[in-house]
Structures are given as structure tokens and as C-alpha cells.
Amino acid sequence: MTKFMRKDQLVSDQPLHEQNASWIILCDFDGTISLEDTTDVLLESFGIEGWHQLEDDWEAGKIGSRECMGSQIGLLNVSRTELYNRLAHMKIDMDFAQFVDVAAQLGAPLQVVSDGLDSAIEFILGRYELAHLPIYANKLIEQPNNRWSLEFPYAEADCLKASGNCKCARAASVKITPQLTSQHILYIGDGSSDFCVSNRVDMVLAKDKLIDYCQAQDIPHHPIRNFKDALALLPEILQSTPIKTAQPVMHYPMPSFN
């Protein structure tokens, strides 16, 4: 069963092999590991009226993702059986499992860091024999009469994005300051929930909208399309020394693989 870690667990509480690793990988789930956004799929299938307006308000910057997600999940009307039957049809990137294995062989542990739904992520990863991965995500709670709610064990009051799961805080708990630890962070993501944390890590593997953000913000990154691309880049990244923030930032072209 996947181990869900408490908000107060910092570096000293991590397994010894993670504390001693030169690099640690933090990876988004929806749209990065999974081929579709889990929450969007569930809302499209089982959401009642009102969730689209919440989405519009979030995209317009009127509300944060924590308020949006919490309210949207409250509009799900679905039994537990129906919900997990729908999740059973969701697929992940076909090369992600191999990426996890290669990263482990190279001494880089991976954590899933998502502003999505913990038990949904656990269920989907479990179908691919990846339930051993640590998951940091919002807590999905079943309520009476086929209704659902969210709790936010990894929220932060001062989160700039008002996220349910403050990914910046997760990165900070792995690497408190560059002066206090030599551990480097590789972050993998695709969208707006990954923007802020990308400024607080050593290297980014960026998909989709995150590519444009990293380019605009001069963030060290490699653009990728999938985990096949990520696999090809991983050994070189883990053997490298991150670019210092005072040095010019490099951008890397989209790799071309057969």
C-alpha cells in the first residue's frame, strides 16, 4: 500500500537512501504521469451542475486551486464502485514504470507530488505495480449518499497559488536551503500547478504549458513529450552539477528520438 506522508515530515523523516541521494525526483501526476487529468475525467463523468463555473473562476484567477478543487469535488455524485470503475480505465505514460526503475538504479528516489486526489492516484499507480511510490496529494474522502469531499494535508496558508497541495513546500522540505544540503531536485510537470515550484528546483523536465513558462522565466529545463524522452535525458542529468542561480541559464532543444 502506498505510504502517505504527514505534512510535518521533513528531510530527517525520509528513508535513509533518500536523505543520502545526490538527486531526488519530484513528479506531477495529472497530465504528466497519467495521460488524462483524473479530476477532469471524474467531473466530466459524474459532476453535477456548477463545476464548470468553478473551473472558469479558477482559470480567471478569481479563486485558488484549493477552493476550486474542494468545491468541485463536493459536486461529484457517484458511488465508490462507479468511481473506481471509471478510474480503472485511466492509463499512464507507457514508459513511466521503466523511468522509475532506471531512476532507482541510478540512486534517485521519486516522489509523486500532485494537487489531485490521493486515493485515485494510488489506485491507478497500483494497477501498474507502482503503489510503492510516496504520494503527496489532496485527501479524497467518501461522504454519505454518493457524495465526496477533500481535505488538504499539504496546504500552506501563504501558498502563492492558494493550492490544495503546496508543491513549493514539498520541495522546501526536501531541500531546505542550498546552503544546508547538497541534495538536488529534478522536477517533472506539465501545467500551471507546476509553475511556482519550478523556480525552486535544480532542473525541470517540462511538458506542454510548463515549457513556455520555463522559457519565459529563464528556468533551467529540458522540454519533453513523454517519459521516453525523459529516460533518454535522465542519466546525463543525474551525473551533472546543477547550474548555479548566479550563472546564465541554459535552455535545451526538444530532443528528437525515434
C-alpha positions in Angstrom: 0.0 0.0 0.0 1.3 3.5 -0.8 2.7 5.4 2.1 1.1 8.8 2.5 3.4 11.1 4.4 2.4 13.7 7.0 2.8 17.4 6.4 5.3 17.6 9.3 7.7 15.0 7.8 10.8 16.8 6.7 14.1 15.6 5.4 15.1 13.9 8.6 12.0 11.7 8.4 12.7 10.4 4.9 14.2 7.0 4.3 18.0 7.0 4.7 18.5 6.2 1.0 16.5 9.3 0.1 18.4 11.5 2.5 21.8 10.4 1.1 20.8 10.6 -2.6 22.5 13.3 -4.7 19.3 13.8 -6.6 15.6 13.3 -5.8 12.8 13.4 -8.3 9.5 15.2 -7.7 6.9 14.3 -10.3 3.4 15.7 -11.0 0.7 13.2 -11.8 -2.2 14.5 -13.8 -1.1 15.1 -17.4 2.4 14.1 -16.6 2.3 10.5 -15.4 -1.4 10.0 -16.4 -2.5 10.6 -19.9 -5.6 12.5 -18.7 -6.4 14.7 -15.8 -8.1 12.5 -13.2 -10.2 15.2 -11.6 -11.4 16.4 -15.0 -12.4 12.9 -16.1 -14.4 12.3 -12.9 -16.1 15.7 -13.1 -17.0 15.1 -16.8 -18.4 11.7 -15.9 -20.1 12.4 -12.5 -20.1 16.1 -11.8 -23.4 17.9 -11.2 -24.1 21.5 -12.4 -21.7 24.2 -11.2 -18.3 22.7 -11.6 -17.7 24.3 -15.0 -18.2 27.8 -13.5 -15.7 27.0 -10.7 -13.2 26.0 -13.4 -13.8 29.3 -15.2 -13.3 31.2 -12.0 -10.0 29.4 -11.3 -8.7 30.0 -14.8 -9.6 33.7 -14.5 -7.7 33.9 -11.2 -10.8 34.7 -9.1 -10.2 31.7 -6.8 -7.2 29.5 -5.9 -6.9 25.9 -6.8 -7.7 24.7 -3.3 -11.1 26.5 -3.3 -11.8 25.3 -6.8 -10.9 21.7 -6.2 -12.7 21.4 -2.9 -15.9 22.9 -4.3 -15.7 20.8 -7.4 -15.2 17.5 -5.6 -18.2 18.5 -3.5 -20.2 18.4 -6.7 -19.3 14.8 -7.5 -22.3 12.5 -7.3 -21.1 8.9 -7.7 -20.9 5.7 -5.8 -17.5 4.3 -4.7 -17.9 1.4 -7.1 -18.7 3.6 -10.1 -15.8 6.0 -9.3 -13.2 3.3 -9.1 -14.6 1.5 -12.2 -14.0 4.8 -14.1 -10.5 5.1 -12.7 -9.7 1.6 -13.8 -9.9 2.8 -17.4 -7.3 5.5 -16.9 -3.9 5.0 -18.4 -0.4 6.3 -17.6 2.6 7.0 -19.8 3.8 3.7 -21.1 7.4 4.4 -20.2 6.9 5.8 -16.6 7.4 2.4 -14.9 10.7 2.0 -16.7 11.6 5.6 -15.7 11.0 4.8 -12.1 13.2 1.6 -12.3 16.1 3.4 -14.0 15.9 6.3 -11.6 16.1 3.9 -8.7 19.1 2.1 -10.3 20.8 5.4 -10.6 20.2 6.2 -7.0 17.4 8.9 -7.4 14.2 8.2 -5.5 11.0 9.5 -6.9 8.0 11.1 -5.1 4.6 11.8 -6.7 3.6 15.4 -5.9 0.1 16.3 -7.0 -2.7 18.8 -6.5 -5.0 16.0 -7.4 -6.7 13.1 -5.5 -4.6 10.8 -3.3 -6.6 7.6 -3.4 -7.3 8.0 -7.1 -3.6 8.3 -7.8 -2.8 5.3 -5.5 -5.4 3.2 -7.3 -4.2 4.0 -10.8 -0.5 3.5 -9.9 -1.3 0.3 -8.1 -2.7 -1.2 -11.3 0.8 -0.7 -12.8 2.6 -2.2 -9.8 3.8 1.3 -8.7 1.9 1.6 -5.4 5.3 1.7 -3.5 5.9 5.3 -4.6 5.3 8.0 -2.0 2.3 10.2 -2.8 1.7 13.8 -1.7 -1.7 14.8 -2.7 -5.1 16.1 -1.5 -7.1 13.6 0.5 -10.3 12.3 -1.1 -13.0 11.4 1.4 -16.2 9.5 0.7 -19.3 11.0 2.2 -22.9 9.6 2.6 -25.3 9.5 -0.4 -22.6 9.1 -3.1 -21.0 12.5 -2.3 -17.3 13.3 -1.8 -15.1 15.9 -0.2 -11.4 16.9 0.0 -9.0 17.6 2.8 -5.7 19.4 2.3 -3.0 17.9 4.5 -0.2 19.7 2.4 -1.8 23.1 2.1 0.1 26.2 3.2 -1.6 29.5 4.2 1.0 31.6 2.4 1.0 29.5 -0.8 1.2 31.9 -3.7 -1.1 29.8 -5.9 -3.5 29.0 -3.0 -3.1 25.4 -3.9 -4.5 22.4 -2.1 -1.0 20.9 -2.1 1.8 23.5 -1.9 4.4 21.9 -4.1 6.9 24.6 -3.1 6.6 23.5 0.5 7.3 19.9 -0.6 10.4 21.0 -2.4 11.5 23.0 0.6 11.1 20.1 2.9 13.3 18.0 0.6 15.9 20.7 0.2 15.6 23.3 3.0 18.2 25.7 1.5 21.1 25.1 -0.9 23.5 26.0 2.0 22.2 23.2 4.2 22.1 20.3 1.8 23.8 19.2 -1.3 20.7 17.2 -2.5 19.5 18.3 -5.9 15.9 18.3 -7.1 14.7 17.2 -10.6 11.1 18.2 -11.1 8.8 16.8 -13.8 5.5 18.5 -14.7 3.2 19.9 -17.4 1.0 22.7 -16.3 0.1 25.8 -14.2 0.2 23.9 -10.8 3.9 23.3 -11.6 4.9 26.9 -12.4 5.8 28.1 -8.9 7.8 25.1 -7.8 9.8 25.1 -11.0 11.5 28.2 -9.7 12.7 26.3 -6.6 14.3 23.2 -8.0 17.6 22.5 -9.8 16.3 21.1 -13.1 12.9 20.7 -14.8 11.7 18.2 -17.3 8.8 20.2 -18.8 5.8 19.2 -20.9 3.2 21.3 -22.6 2.5 24.7 -20.9 5.4 24.3 -18.5 7.8 24.5 -21.4 6.7 28.0 -22.2 6.8 29.1 -18.6 10.3 27.8 -18.0 11.5 29.6 -21.2 9.8 32.8 -20.2 11.2 32.7 -16.6 14.8 31.5 -17.6 14.4 28.3 -15.6 16.9 25.5 -16.4 14.9 22.9 -18.2 14.6 20.2 -20.8 11.4 20.1 -22.9 9.9 16.6 -23.2 6.9 15.0 -24.8 6.8 11.9 -22.6 8.8 9.6 -20.4 10.6 8.1 -23.3 12.2 11.5 -23.8 12.8 11.7 -20.0 14.5 8.3 -19.9 17.0 9.4 -22.6 17.9 12.5 -20.6 17.9 11.1 -17.1 21.5 9.6 -16.8 23.1 12.8 -18.0 21.1 14.9 -15.6 21.8 12.8 -12.6 25.5 12.8 -13.4 25.6 16.6 -13.7 26.0 19.5 -11.3 23.1 21.9 -11.4 23.5 25.4 -12.8 24.1 28.0 -10.1 21.4 30.6 -10.0 24.0 33.4 -10.5 25.2 31.9 -13.8 23.5 32.3 -17.1 20.5 29.9 -17.6 20.7 27.4 -20.5 17.7 26.1 -22.4 17.8 22.8 -24.2 16.1 21.9 -27.5 13.3 19.4 -27.7 15.0 16.0 -28.1 14.4 14.1 -31.3 14.0 10.3 -30.6 12.8 7.6 -32.9 
